[in-house]
């Protein structure tokens, strides 16, 4: 009997209204015209998937819905796939954060566990909800090709999880707008082997 192979393509949303250089977290900005163009060009006419799973936030959900309608694919929204919450940094640019506290960003990237913004979701909390959702997706869609439309933080956490990298290294993974990451899973359950096929690429 052939071993079950599951493939998940993860695509980050395109540029939102207001530009990309802002900590949005749970702020629900829609895609800009440029963002729509980025997403449509990234996927083009490719459609190897059987199911689309998406964050419910507009910058992901609107494109997931359009793509699902275009190819007559089921689209599933999962609240656990929302971006990490940035607390008091929500809506701010890096420049605004530096103006308030010149060392804040450097402390955060050096040690995001101990120096997260006030009111922000902890990395442990974020890890729990993303890894939990990821595990359920692999169980529910075993043997399928799946498209996950999500956020930079979500994709970073999945890549970190697949590579078994330290939690504090998550923000060292660059995820561009409309960049695509592919993960292949051979087998199911505890014996499954996940492999990162490519990251921040194109189809």
PyMOL commands that set and color helices and strands:
alter all, ss='L'
color gray80, all
select helices_A, chain A and resi 33-43+58-71+79-81+87-89+94-100+104-110+123-140+152-163+167-172+189-191
alter helices_A, ss='H'
color red, helices_A
select strands_A, chain A and resi 5-12+51-54+74-77+145-150+180-186+193-201
alter strands_A, ss='S'
color yellow, strands_A
deselect
rebuild
show_as cartoon
